[in-house]
């Protein structure tokens, strides 16, 4: 029997009460390192905290201690504007698994979801490759090893696999040639969106939540207003990472047809994360996805040179974006399952 306690999400990583949050980020990183065999997905506490402070997307943190040491944690997040869905993650240090700590944490966040009236929980588990039987995603794209501990844990707790996501890696530097098609023009910025693009970028970020394939996860629309975008960018100002943006404008209409974001840590020896990439459906067919990826890689190498690689995640059924990534030079580095539980 383990006691699950709610942990403080501090105002800053320098606060006197930040140690549990810092240890939780360490635990999450250790699980990623174990799953992918490298630390290229590692995040520092001061890089994570600003995203936990988005008022429209609250987070709560829970933990279990053994002999006073925090050895497992669980996250619970939701959208204020949506009453149906929540997202959870359970992480336990390798030396403490098999004792019921993960189950205690999973039960805690599920009980909270039920108390909040949530209709479903979505969770993600990295799944290293292994021999033996596999569980196929209902999308028809991708699978996870049935014998893996995290897969058995998810199934034992009533989750069903809905989607498989591929983690990919691109070694840097790369040589790129960027030439927009007729009627399109590229724009670049770091961190803060230029005022003239705020409304359109808010719309593009909202469309990211509805246009990307989510299989049977039934993900809700995540509405980003200009006010929320500005709040997020205030968080970026507290974040040591740089957010490099490339957007493409349809010149005849003045509409931003798509965008992409790279998140670069301050230290040049660390890997860069590829975040959102979206081309509006009404502007597809002009190879704008490829254009945006190449343009922002060029932007990165001009403004923040020296990073060893870029990592990204895509649904296995998102063949268009995987084709783009593979053409650029991304290669698979691992997979994770997206799981759903109806309450």
C-alpha angles and dihedrals in degrees: 000000000000130000115232115205132186111245129214120258098211128221089236138359089247093059119114090243096051099095096092092049090049091050091048091055088050090053092049091049092049090054091051092048090051093049099045101030095235140062098239092115092052117132128193121229093248089054093052101041099070091059090051089058097062103125092209093053108041122193131202126194130210132183147183124217129205114199088344096308120117104234104160137031141181131200127211121192137167143166117258089217094053125062098184110062139053134173126219139181128193121199129177127178111254096244092057101049124115093041099095096260094121091047091051091052093045091050091050096054092042091053089051091050091052092047089052091051095245117168098207145008124220120198137170131217126183108231117202114210116267138166124260136046120355137206112230121218111243088235088072090240122102136352141211130224109267093213097055115117094233091050092050089046092054094047093045089056094051102261124140126208112249105165143006121220124202121220111211135188131207118196114223144258104049131176112235137181116202122196118156117216120249114292094022130099131188126230128190136194141156121232106326119064113233109254094244091061101043097100094045093046090051088055093046091051090050091049089052088069094052105032100050114088112259100168112204094342088098091211115197126238109269104209114210114195125190088255092054092046089054090049090052091049089051085058090050088057087062092047121091090214122093119229110212114197133194121184132178122219125207095224100204092057101026089232123142102236097189148342144199134199133208120194111209123189118226092245110079093210091066128086123259121233122226108218129177122358118178138164115188111248091239090060100045122118095058097088089248092146090060091043093053094047093050093042093053093045087054088047090052094049092049097045104028107021126177104049113137100221151345123237127199142170128221136170110259090234091055091094094162094060093040089054089052092048094046090049089053091050106263115149127194116267100172147320139245133198124233108213133191133201122189115214 
